[in-house]
C-alpha cells in the first residue's frame, strides 16, 4: 500500500483547506478523484472529494481511519472495486473488501446513510465485464440482506446502450475514466438516490 502514501497524506490535509464542514464524503478511486465538478454538482449536500488515484477497494478499507478522521458527515458515497478486478482480484474478494468497509464505516460513523456506486462497465475492461456484473450482484445482495443503512446505486445499467454495450460517450479517450457526459449521468443517478433517501 506504500504507493498510495503521498496521495493519502494530501487527503489527510484536505479538511484544513476547504473552509466548511462537509456533509457528504465522496470516497474511492480515480473516478472520484477526477470529478472536477463535484463541488458544484453536489453543492446542496456540501461534498468533499476524498478520492485517490488507482485506489482499490482494499486500499480504501486500509486507509479509511486515516482519511476519515476529521469528519462527522451526514452521508458517505463510495466508488471502488473497479481496480481490484482490473488487478486480477475476483468478485468474491471484492465482496469481502466491501464487507470490511461496512464494518469500518459503522464503527466510525454509526448508521449514517451510505451509498455504494456500482462498478461501471468500462469499454477498456470489456473482457472481464462478467466479473463486474458478478461483483455488483454480490454487493447488491449483501446490501439488501445485511447492510440496511447502505444503498446500491446502479450506474452500470445506465451506462449501457440498448444492446447491452457500454456507451463510449460516457468515457474519456482511455475508455476507462469518465467523460463530462459520464459525470453528468453519475450526478443525476446519485442525486436521485440521495434525494430519495433524504
Secondary structure, 3 states (H helix, E strand, C coil): CHHHHHHHHHHCCCHHHHCCCCCEEEEECHHHHCCCCHHHHCHHHCEEEEECCCCCHHHHHHCHHHHHCCCCCCEEEEECCHHHHHCCCCHHHHHHHHHHHHHHHHHHHCCCEEEEECCCCCHHHHHHHHHHHHHHHHHHHHHHHHCCCEEEECCCHHHECCCCCECHHHECCCCCCECHHHHHHHHHHHHHHHHHCC
